[in-house]
């Protein structure tokens, strides 16, 4: 079983693989990353760039060039919803939603399906065995994770997003895109989005963020996930 880890930036990739045993650099096409040896199988870890477009292109290209990947994990940090998670928590997505794909109207937000197109903005995930694997090592929340091309930076936007998505635990910028890119690849058996909460969404104030704590949590969660063969 070969595992592909996709993170937005190198710092997230390095945090996600901090406790894994390095086996050297790897190149797939023009993408360069690092290979690791784990009990779950060989891991190839790459950074894709920030946002859904870069994430979709990178994931689709890597899967096209190297179709032997059995597992794809989008791993990184995220903003959390106030009162639902805390900084340093780990979230495993059971639903990934592209939250700003649609149109804003006077009567509220419409998804692309609401607009009449035969296309969903949410993809179901979640494997209880993965939940059990990570939660055995640390506290874990499983729920909806939002993907946005424009992150939330004001209190009114955070309140509106929380109202629109009452199950959402976190927001990030790549998950839905990574997951979507795997849909036509029959060889991929497991797809997951693992997020560590670095801040609570609302007014953008970097002084309240704790990225080192989130990176520590992400490293621990990924080590637990890959610490034995996957189901």
N, CA, C and O of each residue as an XYZ file, in Angstrom:
924
protein
N       0.842     -1.185      0.000
C       0.000      0.000      0.000
C       0.883      1.243      0.000
O       1.724      1.404      0.885
N       0.703      2.116     -0.975
C       1.480      3.344     -1.094
C       0.589      4.530     -0.783
O      -0.528      4.633     -1.292
N       1.091      5.431      0.061
C       0.300      6.535      0.583
C       0.818      7.849      0.021
O       2.023      8.098      0.019
N      -0.088      8.682     -0.454
C       0.235     10.010     -0.953
C      -0.280     11.043      0.041
O      -1.473     11.083      0.344
N       0.624     11.877      0.547
C       0.245     12.982      1.420
C       0.378     14.277      0.630
O       1.426     14.566      0.053
N      -0.704     15.050      0.614
C      -0.718     16.345     -0.059
C      -0.944     17.427      0.992
O      -1.939     17.396      1.716
N      -0.023     18.379      1.073
C      -0.163     19.534      1.960
C       0.004     20.798      1.133
O       0.661     20.785      0.092
N      -0.587     21.877      1.594
C      -0.510     23.114      0.827
C       0.924     23.637      0.739
O       1.414     23.940     -0.349
N       1.586     23.741      1.880
C       2.916     24.349      1.913
C       3.911     23.382      2.547
O       3.532     22.421      3.217
N       5.177     23.659      2.319
C       6.233     22.763      2.789
C       6.202     22.611      4.308
O       6.434     21.517      4.822
N       5.918     23.697      5.033
C       5.901     23.617      6.495
C       4.830     22.644      6.980
O       5.059     21.908      7.939
N       3.663     22.630      6.330
C       2.620     21.669      6.692
C       3.048     20.250      6.346
O       2.854     19.324      7.133
N       3.627     20.090      5.174
C       4.118     18.767      4.767
C       5.144     18.243      5.765
O       5.093     17.079      6.164
N       6.066     19.098      6.163
C       7.112     18.671      7.085
C       6.542     18.344      8.467
O       7.019     17.425      9.132
N       5.530     19.088      8.897
C       4.893     18.778     10.178
C       4.166     17.448     10.107
O       4.254     16.641     11.032
N       3.451     17.215      9.018
C       2.682     15.979      8.874
C       3.576     14.749      8.869
O       3.141     13.667      9.262
N       4.819     14.904      8.429
C       5.735     13.761      8.304
C       6.858     13.793      9.331
O       7.820     13.034      9.213
N       6.753     14.650     10.327
C       7.846     14.877     11.285
C       8.307     13.597     11.967
O       9.508     13.402     12.155
N       7.383     12.727     12.338
C       7.730     11.526     13.097
C       7.883     10.283     12.208
O       8.008      9.170     12.720
N       7.873     10.466     10.891
C       8.026      9.344      9.979
C       9.501      9.147      9.637
O      10.304     10.072      9.760
N       9.844      7.950      9.210
C      11.237      7.599      8.899
C      11.552      7.979      7.451
O      11.012      7.371      6.526
N      12.432      8.991      7.236
C      12.702      9.421      5.862
C      13.486      8.375      5.085
O      14.362      7.696      5.623
N      13.143      8.263      3.787
C      13.828      7.319      2.909
C      14.470      8.013      1.720
O      15.033      7.357      0.844
N      14.387      9.347      1.686
C      15.045     10.073      0.614
C      14.091     10.887     -0.221
O      12.875     10.765     -0.078
N      14.633     11.722     -1.100
C      13.793     12.545     -1.975
C      13.117     11.696     -3.043
O      13.562     10.592     -3.357
N      12.033     12.235     -3.596
C      11.322     11.549     -4.666
C      10.853     12.589     -5.671
O      10.516     13.715     -5.305
N      10.834     12.203     -6.936
C      10.323     13.071     -7.991
C       9.269     12.315     -8.777
O       9.498     11.190     -9.222
N       8.123     12.934     -8.944
C       7.054     12.392     -9.787
C       6.727     13.481    -10.795
O       6.163     14.516    -10.442
N       7.088     13.240    -12.062
C       6.988     14.311    -13.038
C       7.900     15.448    -12.604
O       9.059     15.218    -12.257
N       7.382     16.683    -12.620
C       8.200     17.820    -12.186
C       7.984     18.158    -10.715
O       8.505     19.155    -10.215
N       7.208     17.314    -10.023
C       6.975     17.542     -8.595
C       8.046     16.832     -7.780
O       8.356     15.667     -8.030
N       8.601     17.525     -6.819
C       9.597     16.924     -5.939
C       9.053     16.879     -4.512
O       8.430     17.831     -4.041
N       9.296     15.773     -3.845
C       8.825     15.591     -2.482
C       9.779     14.706     -1.725
O      10.950     14.583     -2.085
N       9.276     14.087     -0.671
C      10.091     13.218      0.172
C       9.376     11.898      0.370
O       8.155     11.852      0.521
N      10.149     10.826      0.367
C       9.616      9.487      0.600
C       9.921      9.081      2.044
O      10.985      9.391      2.580
N       8.968      8.386      2.654
C       9.119      7.924      4.033
C       8.742      6.448      4.116
O       7.954      5.949      3.312
N       9.309      5.766      5.088
C       8.968      4.381      5.365
C       8.119      4.341      6.627
O       8.517      4.874      7.663
N       6.943      3.707      6.542
C       6.062      3.598      7.704
C       5.499      2.185      7.782
O       5.515      1.464      6.785
N       5.000      1.776      8.947
C       4.338      0.466      9.047
C       3.132      0.336      8.131
O       2.759     -0.773      7.751
N       2.518      1.464      7.771
C       1.358      1.420      6.878
C       1.759      1.260      5.420
O       0.923      0.925      4.580
N       3.035      1.498      5.109
C       3.515      1.405      3.740
C       4.334      2.622      3.379
O       4.420      3.558      4.174
N       4.943      2.641      2.197
C       5.726      3.801      1.777
C       4.842      5.027      1.623
O       3.709      4.937      1.150
N       5.376      6.170      2.027
C       4.664      7.444      1.962
C       5.415      8.388      1.040
O       6.629      8.549      1.162
N       4.692      9.011      0.120
C       5.248     10.066     -0.723
C       4.549     11.359     -0.331
O       3.326     11.452     -0.437
N       5.296     12.350      0.117
C       4.715     13.590      0.619
C       5.112     14.761     -0.268
O       6.287     14.952     -0.581
N       4.106     15.543     -0.669
C       4.322     16.677     -1.566
C       3.569     17.895     -1.039
O       2.553     17.762     -0.357
N       4.078     19.081     -1.362
C       3.315     20.314     -1.159
C       2.750     20.730     -2.510
O       3.411     20.594     -3.539
N       1.518     21.239     -2.496
C       0.821     21.501     -3.757
C       0.661     22.981     -4.069
O       0.353     23.337     -5.206
N       0.862     23.849     -3.085
C       0.510     25.248     -3.247
C      -0.827     25.528     -2.576
O      -1.574     24.605     -2.253
N      -1.120     26.789     -2.371
C      -2.297     27.185     -1.600
C      -3.526     27.289     -2.498
O      -3.466     27.850     -3.592
N      -4.639     26.742     -2.018
C      -5.921     26.926     -2.693
C      -6.379     25.727     -3.493
O      -5.592     24.828     -3.792
N      -7.669     25.717     -3.844
C      -8.248     24.548     -4.501
C      -7.731     24.275     -5.905
O      -7.642     23.114     -6.305
N      -7.390     25.301     -6.659
C      -6.912     25.071     -8.031
C      -5.566     24.347     -8.000
O      -5.393     23.326     -8.665
N      -4.619     24.873     -7.233
C      -3.305     24.240     -7.135
C      -3.417     22.825     -6.577
O      -2.721     21.918     -7.032
N      -4.297     22.638     -5.588
C      -4.451     21.319     -4.972
C      -5.018     20.303     -5.955
O      -4.539     19.170     -6.016
N      -6.020     20.689     -6.718
C      -6.630     19.773     -7.683
C      -5.644     19.406     -8.794
O      -5.537     18.240     -9.174
N      -4.931     20.397     -9.308
C      -3.989     20.134    -10.397
C      -2.876     19.201     -9.918
O      -2.546     18.224    -10.590
N      -2.308     19.504     -8.766
C      -1.205     18.685     -8.252
C      -1.656     17.260     -7.999
O      -0.993     16.317     -8.431
N      -2.777     17.088     -7.304
C      -3.250     15.740     -6.976
C      -3.570     14.950     -8.233
O      -3.158     13.796     -8.358
N      -4.298     15.549     -9.166
C      -4.662     14.850    -10.394
C      -3.425     14.470    -11.205
O      -3.364     13.380    -11.774
N      -2.450     15.357    -11.257
C      -1.234     15.076    -12.022
C      -0.435     13.943    -11.391
O       0.031     13.043    -12.090
N      -0.277     13.988    -10.074
C       0.470     12.926     -9.395
C      -0.213     11.572     -9.572
O       0.461     10.565     -9.791
N      -1.526     11.538     -9.482
C      -2.253     10.273     -9.649
C      -2.179      9.769    -11.092
O      -2.165      8.561    -11.327
N      -2.132     10.683    -12.048
C      -2.028     10.275    -13.446
C      -0.652      9.698    -13.752
O      -0.537      8.719    -14.490
N       0.389     10.300    -13.188
C       1.754      9.837    -13.440
C       2.074      8.584    -12.636
O       2.742      7.672    -13.122
N       1.583      8.551    -11.389
C       1.887      7.446    -10.482
C       0.569      6.861     -9.964
O       0.157      7.158     -8.842
N      -0.097      6.024    -10.785
C      -1.434      5.530    -10.414
C      -1.440      4.449     -9.342
O      -2.498      3.896     -9.040
N      -0.292      4.135     -8.762
C      -0.234      3.065     -7.771
C      -0.588      3.520     -6.357
O      -0.550      2.715     -5.426
N      -0.930      4.795     -6.180
C      -1.288      5.266     -4.839
C      -2.609      4.638     -4.401
O      -3.611      4.701     -5.113
N      -2.589      4.029     -3.212
C      -3.782      3.406     -2.649
C      -4.509      4.327     -1.682
O      -5.721      4.216     -1.497
N      -3.766      5.232     -1.068
C      -4.296      6.114     -0.028
C      -3.872      7.541     -0.346
O      -2.715      7.789     -0.686
N      -4.813      8.479     -0.236
C      -4.504      9.895     -0.419
C      -4.969     10.638      0.827
O      -6.132     10.539      1.219
N      -4.055     11.382      1.447
C      -4.371     12.141      2.653
C      -4.019     13.605      2.424
O      -2.874     13.942      2.124
N      -5.014     14.465      2.569
C      -4.760     15.900      2.599
C      -4.524     16.285      4.053
O      -5.435     16.184      4.876
N      -3.323     16.721      4.375
C      -2.939     16.987      5.759
C      -2.448     18.419      5.897
O      -1.619     18.881      5.114
N      -2.967     19.116      6.899
C      -2.531     20.483      7.111
C      -3.197     21.100      8.321
O      -3.820     20.409      9.127
N      -3.057     22.417      8.439
C      -3.695     23.131      9.529
C      -4.951     23.816      9.010
O      -5.176     23.879      7.801
N      -5.769     24.329      9.927
C      -7.053     24.903      9.543
C      -7.530     25.872     10.607
O      -7.055     25.853     11.743
N      -8.481     26.726     10.223
C      -9.189     27.545     11.187
C     -10.388     26.779     11.715
O     -11.055     26.068     10.964
N     -10.661     26.921     12.993
C     -11.760     26.196     13.617
C     -12.925     27.114     13.935
O     -12.754     28.324     14.082
N     -14.122     26.523     14.042
C     -15.321     27.285     14.372
C     -15.438     27.451     15.889
O     -15.302     26.493     16.649
N     -15.691     28.675     16.300
C     -15.778     29.011     17.716
C     -16.861     28.180     18.411
O     -17.995     28.092     17.941
N     -16.482     27.577     19.538
C     -17.417     26.777     20.308
C     -17.555     25.348     19.840
O     -18.226     24.545     20.488
N     -16.932     25.017     18.727
C     -17.017     23.656     18.182
C     -15.697     22.904     18.321
O     -15.697     21.694     18.547
N     -14.590     23.596     18.191
C     -13.263     23.001     18.374
C     -12.375     24.032     19.062
O     -12.739     25.201     19.191
N     -11.212     23.579     19.500
C     -10.236     24.465     20.146
C      -8.913     24.395     19.395
O      -8.643     23.435     18.673
N      -8.095     25.425     19.577
C      -6.755     25.424     18.979
C      -5.969     24.230     19.513
O      -5.929     23.978     20.717
N      -5.347     23.502     18.589
C      -4.596     22.297     18.940
C      -5.377     21.018     18.732
O      -4.810     19.929     18.807
N      -6.689     21.133     18.467
C      -7.500     19.936     18.196
C      -7.171     19.368     16.817
O      -6.680     20.075     15.936
N      -7.452     18.087     16.652
C      -7.358     17.425     15.353
C      -8.767     17.158     14.844
O      -9.631     16.695     15.588
N      -8.985     17.453     13.577
C     -10.268     17.194     12.920
C     -10.043     16.243     11.754
O      -9.173     16.469     10.912
N     -10.832     15.183     11.714
C     -10.856     14.275     10.566
C     -12.179     14.491      9.856
O     -13.241     14.299     10.449
N     -12.125     14.890      8.587
C     -13.347     15.218      7.854
C     -14.188     13.979      7.591
O     -13.678     12.964      7.118
N     -15.496     14.067      7.903
C     -16.424     13.047      7.417
C     -17.265     13.592      6.270
O     -18.000     12.848      5.620
N     -17.152     14.901      6.024
C     -17.791     15.553      4.887
C     -16.909     16.725      4.493
O     -16.521     17.533      5.335
N     -16.594     16.812      3.195
C     -15.792     17.921      2.688
C     -16.680     18.761      1.779
O     -17.281     18.242      0.838
N     -16.762     20.063      2.061
C     -17.698     20.939      1.343
C     -16.972     22.149      0.782
O     -16.245     22.837      1.499
N     -17.173     22.401     -0.497
C     -16.629     23.599     -1.143
C     -17.608     24.736     -0.847
O     -18.587     24.930     -1.568
N     -17.332     25.474      0.212
C     -18.344     26.341      0.811
C     -18.590     27.641      0.052
O     -19.646     28.247      0.230
N     -17.668     28.090     -0.778
C     -17.934     29.320     -1.532
C     -18.057     29.055     -3.033
O     -17.816     29.948     -3.845
N     -18.432     27.833     -3.397
C     -18.730     27.499     -4.784
C     -20.235     27.670     -4.981
O     -21.019     26.812     -4.575
N     -20.633     28.773     -5.602
C     -22.049     29.050     -5.765
C     -22.267     30.521     -6.043
O     -21.468     31.154     -6.732
N     -23.356     31.070     -5.504
C     -23.673     32.478     -5.741
C     -24.328     33.057     -4.487
O     -25.133     32.397     -3.830
N     -23.969     34.300     -4.166
C     -24.622     35.029     -3.089
C     -25.779     35.836     -3.660
O     -25.616     36.553     -4.647
N     -26.944     35.717     -3.039
C     -28.128     36.445     -3.494
C     -28.729     37.212     -2.318
O     -28.301     37.045     -1.176
N     -29.720     38.051     -2.604
C     -30.407     38.779     -1.537
C     -31.108     37.830     -0.579
O     -31.348     38.172      0.579
N     -31.436     36.640     -1.062
C     -32.150     35.664     -0.235
C     -31.218     34.639      0.403
O     -31.682     33.705      1.057
N     -29.915     34.806      0.220
C     -28.971     33.879      0.819
C     -28.076     33.215     -0.210
O     -28.135     33.527     -1.399
N     -27.254     32.303      0.258
C     -26.271     31.634     -0.597
C     -26.907     30.442     -1.306
O     -27.656     29.676     -0.701
N     -26.600     30.295     -2.595
C     -27.063     29.150     -3.376
C     -25.867     28.322     -3.816
O     -24.900     28.865     -4.350
N     -25.922     27.010     -3.597
C     -24.897     26.115     -4.116
C     -25.096     25.935     -5.616
O     -26.103     26.377     -6.169
N     -24.142     25.289     -6.272
C     -24.293     25.066     -7.709
C     -25.495     24.160     -7.995
O     -26.142     24.309     -9.032
N     -25.797     23.236     -7.101
C     -26.988     22.408     -7.291
C     -28.258     23.236     -7.091
O     -29.238     23.063     -7.815
N     -28.237     24.138     -6.104
C     -29.370     25.051     -5.924
C     -29.594     25.891     -7.176
O     -30.724     26.269     -7.485
N     -28.514     26.178     -7.892
C     -28.597     26.991     -9.104
C     -29.112     26.205    -10.296
O     -29.380     26.780    -11.350
N     -29.253     24.892    -10.138
C     -29.799     24.071    -11.211
C     -28.804     23.211    -11.948
O     -29.155     22.555    -12.929
N     -27.548     23.204    -11.486
C     -26.532     22.374    -12.127
C     -26.439     21.013    -11.424
O     -26.550     20.942    -10.200
N     -26.235     19.934    -12.190
C     -26.165     18.589    -11.577
C     -24.791     18.319    -10.976
O     -24.059     17.442    -11.435
N     -24.457     19.078     -9.952
C     -23.116     18.989     -9.370
C     -23.219     19.258     -7.876
O     -23.849     20.224     -7.447
N     -22.590     18.389     -7.090
C     -22.617     18.555     -5.642
C     -21.417     19.356     -5.162
O     -20.348     19.322     -5.770
N     -21.609     20.072     -4.071
C     -20.534     20.838     -3.455
C     -19.994     20.158     -2.208
O     -19.118     20.706     -1.540
N     -20.505     18.964     -1.880
C     -20.051     18.226     -0.700
C     -19.722     16.797     -1.097
O     -20.393     16.204     -1.942
N     -18.690     16.253     -0.484
C     -18.271     14.874     -0.716
C     -18.157     14.171      0.626
O     -17.468     14.643      1.530
N     -18.838     13.041      0.746
C     -18.814     12.289      2.005
C     -17.498     11.550      2.142
O     -16.974     10.988      1.181
N     -16.976     11.565      3.363
C     -15.752     10.858      3.701
C     -16.010     10.098      4.989
O     -17.154      9.865      5.380
N     -14.938      9.726      5.627
C     -15.070      9.174      6.969
C     -15.039      7.669      6.987
O     -15.913      7.005      6.429
N     -14.052      7.151      7.616
C     -13.905      5.717      7.841
C     -13.710      5.556      9.344
O     -12.714      6.032      9.889
N     -14.639      4.896     10.018
C     -14.583      4.786     11.461
C     -13.278      4.173     11.919
O     -12.810      4.462     13.021
N     -12.686      3.333     11.094
C     -11.417      2.721     11.467
C     -10.301      3.754     11.561
O      -9.404      3.635     12.396
N     -10.363      4.783     10.690
C      -9.371      5.855     10.778
C      -9.624      6.720     12.001
O      -8.685      7.159     12.664
N     -10.897      6.965     12.298
C     -11.246      7.715     13.501
C     -10.693      7.003     14.730
O     -10.068      7.623     15.591
N     -10.930      5.693     14.802
C     -10.446      4.913     15.945
C      -8.925      4.948     16.025
O      -8.359      5.027     17.115
N      -8.269      4.889     14.876
C      -6.803      4.858     14.844
C      -6.222      6.139     15.434
O      -5.326      6.082     16.277
N      -6.726      7.294     14.998
C      -6.170      8.558     15.466
C      -6.597      8.847     16.901
O      -5.785      9.286     17.715
N      -7.867      8.603     17.213
C      -8.374      8.952     18.540
C      -7.773      8.088     19.638
O      -7.854      8.436     20.816
N      -7.177      6.975     19.264
C      -6.484      6.154     20.264
C      -5.259      6.873     20.798
O      -4.806      6.591     21.907
N      -4.716      7.803     20.013
C      -3.500      8.505     20.410
C      -3.762      9.914     20.944
O      -3.006     10.418     21.775
N      -4.825     10.543     20.467
C      -5.100     11.909     20.899
C      -6.575     12.231     20.669
O      -7.273     11.518     19.946
N      -7.037     13.312     21.292
C      -8.429     13.722     21.126
C      -8.678     14.101     19.675
O      -7.875     14.794     19.049
N      -9.797     13.636     19.156
C     -10.114     13.834     17.748
C     -11.568     14.233     17.603
O     -12.437     13.688     18.284
N     -11.836     15.177     16.724
C     -13.198     15.526     16.347
C     -13.406     15.110     14.898
O     -12.549     15.360     14.050
N     -14.526     14.484     14.612
C     -14.853     14.084     13.242
C     -16.098     14.846     12.808
O     -17.122     14.813     13.491
N     -16.006     15.529     11.675
C     -17.136     16.328     11.216
C     -16.858     16.963      9.871
O     -15.930     16.568      9.165
N     -17.667     17.948      9.519
C     -17.560     18.608      8.224
C     -16.397     19.599      8.225
O     -16.224     20.376      9.164
N     -15.608     19.555      7.155
C     -14.534     20.518      6.944
C     -14.825     21.274      5.653
O     -15.083     20.665      4.614
N     -14.783     22.592      5.721
C     -15.086     23.424      4.566
C     -13.817     23.766      3.797
O     -12.757     23.994      4.379
N     -13.952     23.795      2.479
C     -12.910     24.311      1.600
C     -13.371     25.658      1.072
O     -14.493     25.781      0.581
N     -12.524     26.662      1.169
C     -12.838     27.979      0.630
C     -11.669     28.493     -0.184
O     -10.511     28.277      0.172
N     -11.976     29.181     -1.288
C     -10.936     29.850     -2.054
C     -10.558     31.175     -1.401
O      -9.455     31.681     -1.606
N     -11.481     31.739     -0.609
C     -11.231     32.971      0.134
C     -11.521     32.702      1.597
O     -12.667     32.450      1.967
N     -10.504     32.753      2.424
C     -10.660     32.412      3.820
C     -11.449     33.478      4.581
O     -11.552     34.627      4.154
N     -11.999     33.062      5.716
C     -12.814     33.948      6.538
C     -11.915     34.851      7.381
O     -11.015     34.365      8.066
N     -12.159     36.184      7.331
C     -11.316     37.118      8.057
C     -12.081     38.175      8.829
O     -11.486     39.128      9.333
N     -13.422     38.015      8.927
C     -14.220     38.968      9.701
C     -15.224     38.201     10.551
O     -15.581     37.068     10.229
N     -15.678     38.820     11.633
C     -16.665     38.186     12.498
C     -17.996     37.962     11.785
O     -18.564     36.878     11.923
N     -18.529     38.935     11.025
C     -19.797     38.680     10.325
C     -19.705     37.505      9.353
O     -20.639     36.709      9.256
N     -18.591     37.392      8.637
C     -18.437     36.265      7.704
C     -18.374     34.940      8.467
O     -18.940     33.940      8.026
N     -17.686     34.936      9.611
C     -17.608     33.710     10.410
C     -18.983     33.318     10.931
O     -19.337     32.139     10.925
N     -19.758     34.297     11.382
C     -21.098     34.014     11.894
C     -21.998     33.473     10.789
O     -22.755     32.526     11.005
N     -21.914     34.068      9.617
C     -22.750     33.613      8.499
C     -22.380     32.206      8.068
O     -23.253     31.393      7.764
N     -21.090     31.921      8.043
C     -20.630     30.588      7.644
C     -21.047     29.544      8.677
O     -21.452     28.439      8.318
N     -20.950     29.892      9.953
C     -21.365     28.978     11.017
C     -22.857     28.699     10.938
O     -23.294     27.571     11.167
N     -23.642     29.723     10.614
C     -25.091     29.524     10.474
C     -25.419     28.626      9.286
O     -26.291     27.760      9.367
N     -24.707     28.846      8.183
C     -24.989     28.095      6.960
C     -24.548     26.645      7.074
O     -25.142     25.764      6.453
N     -23.514     26.393      7.860
C     -22.973     25.031      8.004
C     -22.913     24.662      9.491
O     -21.845     24.743     10.098
N     -24.014     24.268     10.070
C     -24.062     24.021     11.528
C     -23.214     22.839     11.978
O     -22.923     22.722     13.168
N     -22.803     21.948     11.053
C     -21.961     20.805     11.418
C     -20.484     21.071     11.169
O     -19.638     20.257     11.542
N     -20.164     22.195     10.548
C     -18.773     22.448     10.167
C     -17.907     22.672     11.394
O     -18.283     23.402     12.311
N     -16.742     22.033     11.399
C     -15.783     22.176     12.484
C     -14.597     23.057     12.095
O     -14.004     23.712     12.952
N     -14.251     23.073     10.814
C     -13.028     23.760     10.398
C     -13.155     24.220      8.957
O     -13.982     23.720      8.195
N     -12.314     25.189      8.602
C     -12.213     25.639      7.216
C     -10.753     25.658      6.797
O      -9.868     26.032      7.567
N     -10.522     25.241      5.543
C      -9.194     25.263      4.953
C      -9.362     25.565      3.464
O     -10.411     26.062      3.054
N      -8.352     25.275      2.653
C      -8.403     25.736      1.264
C      -8.144     24.650      0.222
O      -8.120     24.950     -0.972
N      -7.947     23.386      0.640
C      -7.556     22.380     -0.356
C      -8.352     21.080     -0.324
O      -8.375     20.366     -1.327
N      -8.996     20.749      0.772
C      -9.539     19.406      0.952
C     -10.473     18.935     -0.148
O     -10.269     17.863     -0.718
N     -11.501     19.729     -0.455
C     -12.466     19.324     -1.476
C     -11.774     19.078     -2.812
O     -12.143     18.161     -3.547
N     -10.779     19.890     -3.124
C     -10.070     19.753     -4.402
C      -9.249     18.479     -4.454
O      -9.260     17.773     -5.462
N      -8.532     18.178     -3.370
C      -7.752     16.943     -3.322
C      -8.666     15.735     -3.446
O      -8.385     14.810     -4.208
N      -9.751     15.746     -2.702
C     -10.685     14.623     -2.727
C     -11.320     14.469     -4.100
O     -11.429     13.352     -4.606
N     -11.741     15.573     -4.711
C     -12.360     15.520     -6.040
C     -11.423     14.907     -7.074
O     -11.862     14.183     -7.967
N     -10.130     15.202     -6.948
C      -9.160     14.705     -7.916
C      -8.970     13.197     -7.835
O      -8.434     12.590     -8.762
N      -9.401     12.589     -6.740
C      -9.243     11.133     -6.597
C     -10.438     10.344     -7.134
O     -10.364      9.120     -7.232
N     -11.529     11.013     -7.481
C     -12.791     10.315     -7.717
C     -12.742      9.356     -8.900
O     -13.418      8.327     -8.877
N     -11.973      9.660     -9.918
C     -11.918      8.811    -11.119
C     -10.757      7.830    -11.098
O     -10.446      7.217    -12.119
N     -10.108      7.673     -9.938
C      -8.968      6.756     -9.837
C      -9.384      5.558     -9.002
O      -9.461      5.632     -7.776
N      -9.654      4.441     -9.692
C     -10.180      3.247     -9.026
C      -9.202      2.660     -8.015
O      -9.618      1.978     -7.078
N      -7.915      2.916     -8.193
C      -6.938      2.319     -7.298
C      -6.895      2.939     -5.915
O      -6.371      2.328     -4.984
N      -7.437      4.149     -5.760
C      -7.414      4.827     -4.466
C      -8.509      4.238     -3.583
O      -9.694      4.373     -3.887
N      -8.114      3.584     -2.490
C      -9.071      2.917     -1.597
C      -9.489      3.784     -0.424
O     -10.618      3.676      0.055
N      -8.591      4.644      0.044
C      -8.866      5.467      1.217
C      -8.488      6.906      0.884
O      -7.399      7.172      0.376
N      -9.399      7.826      1.176
C      -9.137      9.258      1.030
C      -9.485      9.922      2.358
O     -10.541      9.652      2.930
N      -8.611     10.780      2.844
C      -8.854     11.417      4.142
C      -8.364     12.858      4.118
O      -7.435     13.214      3.393
N      -9.023     13.673      4.938
C      -8.551     15.032      5.202
C      -8.333     15.155      6.695
O      -9.265     15.016      7.487
N      -7.089     15.416      7.071
C      -6.707     15.537      8.484
C      -6.237     16.968      8.716
O      -5.313     17.445      8.058
N      -6.886     17.644      9.659
C      -6.577     19.046      9.921
C      -6.306     19.286     11.401
O      -7.004     18.755     12.265
N      -5.291     20.088     11.683
C      -5.001     20.538     13.036
C      -5.414     22.000     13.145
O      -5.101     22.806     12.269
N      -6.110     22.338     14.211
C      -6.654     23.682     14.359
C      -5.579     24.631     14.888
O      -5.030     24.435     15.972
N      -5.293     25.665     14.091
C      -4.270     26.653     14.456
C      -4.875     27.944     14.986
O      -4.190     28.721     15.651
N      -6.159     28.183     14.698
C      -6.803     29.435     15.088
C      -8.313     29.269     15.026
O      -8.821     28.335     14.405
N      -9.019     30.175     15.667
C     -10.472     30.215     15.582
C     -10.849     31.275     14.556
O     -10.341     32.395     14.592
N     -11.744     30.912     13.639
C     -12.060     31.836     12.548
C     -12.888     33.012     13.066
O     -13.617     32.902     14.052
N     -12.753     34.124     12.375
C     -13.399     35.378     12.742
C     -12.520     36.507     12.262
O     -11.913     36.413     11.195
N     -12.443     37.568     13.032
C     -11.558     38.666     12.664
C     -10.118     38.156     12.582
O      -9.623     37.514     13.509
N      -9.460     38.447     11.472
C      -8.117     37.928     11.235
C      -7.115     38.629     12.152
O      -6.865     39.828     12.026
N      -6.549     37.849     13.078
C      -5.592     38.383     14.042
C      -4.528     37.314     14.267
O      -4.729     36.387     15.052
N      -3.409     37.443     13.583
C      -2.376     36.418     13.634
C      -1.794     36.246     15.050
O      -1.211     35.207     15.359
N      -1.951     37.249     15.889
C      -1.394     37.143     17.240
C      -2.122     36.093     18.074
O      -1.596     35.642     19.091
N      -3.321     35.700     17.658
C      -4.093     34.689     18.401
C      -3.866     33.283     17.863
O      -4.393     32.321     18.421
N      -3.099     33.146     16.800
C      -2.867     31.843     16.197
C      -1.761     31.104     16.958
O      -0.880     31.717     17.562
N      -1.831     29.786     16.911
C      -0.766     28.969     17.510
C      -0.397     27.872     16.513
O      -0.806     26.718     16.646
N       0.377     28.262     15.527
C       0.763     27.323     14.474
C       1.695     26.239     15.003
O       1.530     25.082     14.617
N       2.674     26.548     15.875
C       3.517     25.460     16.411
C       2.708     24.383     17.120
O       2.989     23.196     16.952
N       1.707     24.771     17.912
C       0.870     23.783     18.589
C       0.113     22.940     17.569
O       0.006     21.724     17.727
N      -0.414     23.581     16.521
C      -1.136     22.846     15.485
C      -0.209     21.882     14.751
O      -0.598     20.755     14.444
N       1.017     22.324     14.469
C       1.971     21.436     13.805
C       2.309     20.235     14.684
O       2.422     19.114     14.187
N       2.469     20.462     15.983
C       2.737     19.342     16.892
C       1.589     18.335     16.872
O       1.811     17.125     16.840
N       0.362     18.850     16.890
C      -0.813     17.978     16.871
C      -0.904     17.209     15.559
O      -1.227     16.022     15.550
N      -0.615     17.893     14.446
C      -0.665     17.237     13.137
C       0.373     16.128     13.048
O       0.079     15.044     12.544
N       1.586     16.388     13.534
C       2.645     15.374     13.516
C       2.229     14.146     14.308
O       2.444     13.018     13.864
N       1.635     14.355     15.475
C       1.214     13.246     16.317
C       0.089     12.453     15.670
O       0.087     11.222     15.704
N      -0.868     13.164     15.080
C      -2.006     12.486     14.450
C      -1.571     11.644     13.257
O      -2.035     10.516     13.090
N      -0.682     12.186     12.426
C      -0.239     11.444     11.250
C       0.631     10.256     11.639
O       0.576      9.207     10.997
N       1.431     10.416     12.684
C       2.222      9.288     13.176
C       1.312      8.173     13.659
O       1.576      6.997     13.410
N       0.244      8.539     14.348
C      -0.717      7.540     14.823
C      -1.432      6.887     13.652
O      -1.624      5.671     13.643
N      -1.829      7.683     12.663
C      -2.558      7.142     11.520
C      -1.735      6.117     10.757
O      -2.270      5.115     10.282
N      -0.426      6.363     10.637
C       0.436      5.527      9.810
C       1.315      4.585     10.641
O       2.262      3.989     10.128
N       0.987      4.462     11.924
C       1.818      3.660     12.824
C       1.634      2.176     12.722
O       2.382      1.424     13.348
N       0.664      1.720     11.957
C       0.441      0.297     11.709
C      -0.263      0.163     10.372
O      -0.763      1.160      9.852
N      -0.324     -1.040      9.790
C      -0.959     -1.191      8.481
C      -2.383     -0.646      8.475
O      -3.131     -0.826      9.437
N      -2.745      0.011      7.398
C      -4.094      0.567      7.274
C      -5.080     -0.544      6.923
O      -4.709     -1.543      6.307
N      -6.345     -0.358      7.323
C      -7.350     -1.410      7.048
C      -7.615     -1.563      5.563
O      -8.427     -2.397      5.164
